């Protein structure tokens, strides 16, 4: 197994698998968040289920955290190794002529997205862990009502925070646009289906971040 991760192909496959897992998580996360635009009660019920279900809390949540850390660490490792390996080639050739701006700057968009995730964890995940596991309150209630919708809306009152979310999700869209195709290429799944995968990747890469932006902007202007 260690030899697998030491090989260039092994690292790319591992990176692709972690990317697929995080893409799937984004769909689930957005599906829950988007309900807050239509029904506070549905959002509260779903949030309470996700926040108290043992399978989610003690199986999926640790896997998710590992996946996030693994994906970003592996991404930085691959980027640094690629830059080192291609240093001589870049000196002889114009790299910009054969690649997109996004493909050449994935490490920077990744750093911004990582910073956003830290902000997101500070805003939502750490307070949630504090309430449930340090204070020992698993009820999800505040003054007799579910607190999830109110807490989320309160976070989006600050226009600076909302702007940070919007910028981060725009960069996420660009990151996904390049990363989606790269992940399938690493898995050898583009032969004969490249155009269809590219089209699906474009839809996914814009629709998912746009959904999160809509949630943040909607609550800022409707509950400010």
N, C-alpha and C positions, 0 to 999 in steps of 0.2 A: 504493500500500500504506500509506503514512504517513497518507493521508486516511482510510483504513479504520479505523486504530487511533485516530484523533482523534475519530471519531464515537462517540456513545453506544452505538449498535447494534453497531458494529464491536468495541468493547471488550467488550461482553457476550458476543458470539459467540466471541471469542478466549478469554475467561474460561471459557466453557462447554466449548470444545474441550480446553483444558488440564485441566479438571475430569474430563472423560471419560477422558483419558489416565491421569490419576492414579488414577481409580477402577479402571481395568483393571490398573494396576500393583499396586494393593492386593490384587486377587484372586490374581495370580501370587505375590506376596510371602507371602500367607497360605497358599497351596497348598504352598509349600516349607516354611514354618515349622511347619505343622500336622503334617507327617510326623515331626517330632522327638518328638511325643507317642507315636507308634506304633513308630518304628524309628530308632534313632540311625544305623544304617548307610545307610538310604535318605536321611535328611537330609544326612549327610556327602557322599554321592555327588551329590545335587542341588546342594548348596552348592558343591562343587568344580567342577561343570560350569558353574554360573552365574558362579563367580569366576574361571574361566580361559578361558571361551569368548570368542574375539576379538569376535564380533558383539555379545555382551552387554557386554563391557568397553569397547569402543572406539566402539560405535554407540549401543546402547540406554542405557548408563549416562550418557553426556553429555546425551542427549536428556531422560532422566529428571531430571537435575540442573537443566537449563534449565527443564523443565516445572514443577518445584517452585518455583523462584525466580520464574518468570513468573506462576504462579498466585497466589502470595501478594502479589507486588508489584501485579499488576493488581487483585486483590481490595481491597487497601488504597486504591488510586487510585479505584476505583469507589465504595467506601464514603465516602471523603472528598468526592468530587464529589456524591454523592447527598445527603449531609448538608448540604453547602453550598447545593445547589439547592432542597432541601426545608426550609431553615431557616425561611422565612416561613410555609410551610404548617403546620409543626409548631407554630408560635406560635399559629395560628388553630384548629387541629384537634387532637384527641387521637389521636396516632399509635398509641398502644397499643391503641386500640379496633379498629383495622383490620389489625393485624399481630401475629405471634407474638413471644414473648420472644426466640426464637432468631434470627428475621429481623432484629430490632433490635440484636442483639449479636453478629452474625457476625464483626465485626472483633476482638472480644475472644476468642472461641473460636479464631479464626484465629491470634491471637498466642500463645495457650497451645499450640496444635498446632505452631506454628513453633518454639517453645521446646523442645517434645518432640522435634521432628525434629533440632534441634541436639544434644540429649542422645543421641539414637539414632545420629547420625553420629559423635559422640565415642566412644560405646560400641562401635560395630561397624565403620562405614565407614572412619574415619580409621585405626584400627589395621590393618585389612585392606589398605588402600592402602600403609601403611608396610611391612608384611611383604612384600607382593608386588612393589612397585615401587621401594622405597628399599633394603630389605634384599635384594631380588632373589630371594626364595624363593617360587616358584610351585607348589611340591609340595603344599601344603596339609597337610603332615604335621608331627607333633610326637612324638618318641620312636617313630617307625615307624607311628603311627596318625594318621588324619585328626583335625585339631584343632577343627573347626567346632562339633561338638556340645558338646564340653567347654567351649569358650570361651563359647558361648551360655548354658549352664547356670550357669557361674560368674557371669555378669552378673546372673542372677536370684536369687542368694543373698541380696542385700541387700533387706530388706523395704521400705526407703524408696524404692529404685529401682522395685521392683515396684508400690508404691502410686502412684508418679508415672506409670508406664505405664498403670495401670488408670484413673486420673482422666483422663489424656490421651485414652484410647480412648473413654471415656464422652462426653467433649466432642466427639471426632471423630464419634461416632454422631449427636449432635445437629446438628453442623455438616453432616454428609452428609444428614440428614433434610431440612433446608431446601435445601441446595445441589443435591441431586439433582433436585428439582422445578424449581428455578430454571434449572438447566442446560438441561433439556428445553424450558422456556418460551422461553429465549433462542434456541434453535434452531428454534422454531416447530413443535415435534413433539408438542404436547399435544392438539391438536384431535382430538376423537373417541376419544382413547385416554388421557385424563387420569386416569381412575380406575385403569386397569390400571397405568399408569406410577407413580402414587402408591403403589399396593400393592407393586409391585416395588421402588420406592425405599425403602419402610419395611423390607422384608425385607433388602435389601442393607445399609441404614444400620445395622441392629442386628446382623445376622449377621457381617459382616466385623470390626467392632471386637470383638464378643464372641469371635470366634475367636482374635484376638490376645491378649485377656485370658486366655482359657483356657490358651494356651501359656505365658504368663508365670507365672500362678498355679500351673499344674501342675508346672512345673520348680522353682518355689520350694519347694513342699511335698514334692516327691518326691526332690529332689536336694540339699536344704538340709543 
